[in-house]
Amino acid sequence: MNRPAVAMVCLGLLLTACGDGDPETSEAAPSTGPAVEFVSRPDLVAPDLEVDQRGPARSPDGSLLFLGPKSEGAPLTGVLIVDDAGDPVWIHPTESRAYDVRVQELDGEPVLTWWRGESPTVGLGAGEFVLVDESYSEIGTVTTGAPLEPGQADIHEGRLTDRGTMLLAAYVKQEHDLTSVGGSEDGWVWDGVVQEVDVDTGEVLLHWSALEHVPLEETRSELPEDGGTEEEPFDWFHVNSVAEDADGSLLVSARNTWAVYDVDRATGEVAWTLGGEASDFALGDGVEFAWQHDAERQPDGTLTLFDNQSEPDVGPTSRGLRLALDEQAMTAAVVTEYLPPDPDRLAGSQGSFQQLPDGTVLIGWGSRPFYSEFADDGTLLTDVALGSGDNYRAYRDRWTGRPETDPDAVLADGRVHVSWNGATEVAAWRVVTGEDEESAVAGDPVPRTGFETAVPLDGDPAYVAVEALDADGGVLGSTVLGD
């Protein structure tokens, strides 16, 4: 594969000045909390996750949780993989905040993807999506293409398709008449754009503009007194998820119209609108959602989303929501609500809904630092506090990490502290000691205990090595202390 990285650029007239702002975290404040440190990797710090088990624990299936913790003062800004106990598996600090961290598939192989870039203003970004393989080596990046500038991919969506393409969102500064929403004739808006880009070639296969297909009057956002200018465009639409529907059309979620749009791929026309000021569906009791994120069609035909209900507040709490759509009668009804354990967990930004193959549901609470798992009927099973820092989306998936680095080991207090950042197949550690390598003898295996395991060391041997073992006792990797 030849997927050259695209250099990050400031986008001049298209975006305001590049900076390290706080996209999609309008209610964020400096956040500090407990952190976990490691003897073997003093350069790494992870948030101390608190797992609140409310129902039956998951049956072990080898799956992991994928997060992108951030916020000023948080222990970690970057990519974080954890297990069911909340223990880190891979800690990857990043210079910019990481969004939409998840496992996807490209050319039949698993890849880990996330957004990196810069934030010109609150709620949007300009950057690219990174793709790494199971060794955590970067194999390519994907970003926007003509008629947009490269490097304009937004934080909200980087969804790979089975055709070797990626669905992206972007925000484009556009001059537009705002008199219909109380602004001036020569006002400015952020247009919500969707592109489908070929991963190998960078060719743009689809380009869709909200401004060309959705009336400005559908916005539920109020035009600020000083908004609607070239310096501060009006964010009237705010595309925050793009997914393929069962028939190949696109489901586009717009936070600031409170609506989900079914978009014809060939013509760009909106086939139907769910929610908002111009809903084509009659909304049943409890259906109305507000400031929502992550709308997707599920295999059973239901439509799911994360209903923020906040910023500004509309309802008492954010929630996961599953809806039944009757596209003949054009009605929408609530199938299941997924409610948090506390009655007022309002997330003013971000959030996600993931339907898992075993029927459980994973909800990421966005700007509220939690993720939760539910039974299919909405029963809360697990609630996990991130400690500090918010998180755009939360995902669960299987992942086999085989880092190209060797394990890390440090001798301290009569023990060997050992870890292997990103390695997912380590079941146990074994210390090998002796006067030299030729005479060294292997000790008994010690089960892996979280990110770092401390193995007792007898005496003061001249030669000390540590071996990482898989579940069958095979050696995955080794490190000689002192090398």
Secondary structure, 3 states (H helix, E strand, C coil): CCCCCCCCCCCCCCCCCCCECCCCCCCCCCCCCCEEECCCCCCCEEECCEEEECCCCCCCCCEEEEECCCCCCCCCCEEEEECCCCCEEEEEECCCCCEEEEEEEECCEEEEEEEEEEEEECCEEEEEEEEECCCCCEEEEECCCCCCCCCCECCCCEEECCCCEEEEEEEEEEEECCHHHCCCCCEEEEEEEEEEEECCCCCEEEEEEHHHHCCHHHCCCCCCCCCCCCCCCECCCCEEEEEECCCCCEEEEEHHHCEEEEECCCCCCEEEEECCCCCCCEECCCCCCCCCEEEEECCCCCEEEEECCCCCCCCCCCEEEEEEEECCCCEEEEEEEECCCCCCCCCCCCCEEEECCCCCEEEECCCCCEEEEECCCCCEEEEEECCCCCCCCCEEEECCCCCCCCCEEEEECCEEEEECCCCCCCCEEEEEEECCCCCCEECCCEECCCCEEEEECCCCCCEEEEEEECCCCCEEEEEECCC
